[in-house]
Amino acid sequence: MLHGLALPRTGHASAAEPEKWYAKVREWTPTVDRATKTGHLQAGLLALLCADVVRPDTTWLAVNYSRHLRPALAQSRDPKGFASLEAWIPQNVRVTRHASEALAALVQVPATRGGKLQDIVVGDLLERCYAPVAYNRTTRGVRLAYLWLRERGRLPHDAPTTLLFTTRRVGQITPAKLVDRYDLKCQPVRSLLFDYLIERQPTLDYATLRSLAAIFAGNFWADLEQHHPGIGSIRLSPGTATVWKTRLATKTARRRQADGTVITVTEPWTSAPAIRMTVHAFYLDIGEWALSEPERWGQWASPPPVTEAECSVKKLERRQKSKSDRRTRERLPVLPTLVRVAIRRLKDATARLDALNAAPLGSTFTALGETFTVPKSSVRPDGHPTGVRDAAGERRDLGAEERRAFWAWAAIEIFRHTGIRIEELQELSHHSVIGYRLPSEATK
């Protein structure tokens, strides 16, 4: 009982469902105590989650995840388990964004299912992967968390090696589902965007269709609904259009400094001209279609909020070329040093991996002045582990280090010998460097 408001004790996981009563609590609280702020309610809900009083739905928790949940729940539910896991993860991996997402995914399982870290099963992580979360969040963190548990022997021996193929979406998503990713409140506009994508779908590839859905439903209308609650027409007032274009022009980014600190900066968004051009074309299409099908499109015909002058990308192209030329001039003198370092790192990584493959399980070996301890067992099909412990007890994945060193060297060599762009590098295949001839032609 919270100030006379009863909380249910049954739900998806034999406890209360915040998705059904939390919004009611937020609306009811000001009628009893106007001094109570939303932050107080969030702190109270966090305490209930940590005490296992409520267990929210997986989708609700994924959408409403708080950065305070991970340290609070780990400390209250399973401090030894999470401390042991974080100590096992290499330092260079633990500070990455993907590792943070993986730890967050592992915290969400006890929050929704109860128990400790050792109680997590394969199905718990699969459920988290398939949870329909907002704004198309990826499952990279969940898949990384699965690999951690499997490498530490927390999962059955017959568990899949990876969740990559079991969690990969099969087939293309319909335009309706592409639009519904953004949870639009105005159903008439949602139907308009859906009809527009259906109309354009026969002439577009899937990647372009998905990009249009992200621009119209995400960058355009979802942003308007967030900053202008109750908006229900695409006929925007000059003031609304101006503030939307102002928000679109810049973005907030996190930049890591040389000393390791992270700062937040506001910088121009290079994708803004393309988004403005796409929205401008959307309004022009609606206006043109309204002439031939007024009963279907006529009610939506309105002046574009973006003028043709605002769609120009000449200034952006000049700025990008100037920035690219300046970056090239700054980096060109150190290219020989970069090449030498890439070659040396590849040789060192290969030497460490070769020494590991030659060492028996459970032994200790030395490579390039570093001492490593080989695990006593391996789950790899070839029987050769790639993860070891160094002299400080930190875990090192020598196989991953060798792969990163090789592909870094390969990319640098291709770039400096061919001068191609990174987009062209990503399209290279075996047929790009090897010429094949038919047997009949080979004998000529």
Secondary structure, DSSP 8 states (H G I E B T S, - for coil): -BTTB-----STTSSB-HHHHHHHHHHHHHHH-TT--HHHHHHHHHHHHHTTSB---HHHHHHT--TTHHHHHHHHH-HHHHHHHHHHS-HHHHTSHHHHHHHHHHHHHHHHH-S-GGG--HHHHHHHHHS--GGG--SHHHHHHHHHHHHTT-S-TTS-S-SHHHHS--S---HHHHHHTT--S-HHHHHHHHHHHHHHGGGS-HHHHHHHHIIIIIIIIIHHHHHSTT---S---HHHHHHHHHHHHEEEEEEE-TTS-EEEEEEE-TTHHHHHHHHHHHHHHHHHHHHH-HHHHGGG----SS-SGGG--HHHHHHHHHHHHHHHHHHGGGHHHHHHHHHHHHHHHHHHHHHHHHS-TT-EEEETTEEEE--S---STTS---EEEETTS-EEEHHHHHHHHHHHHHHHHHHHHH---HHHHHT--HHHH-----HHHHT-
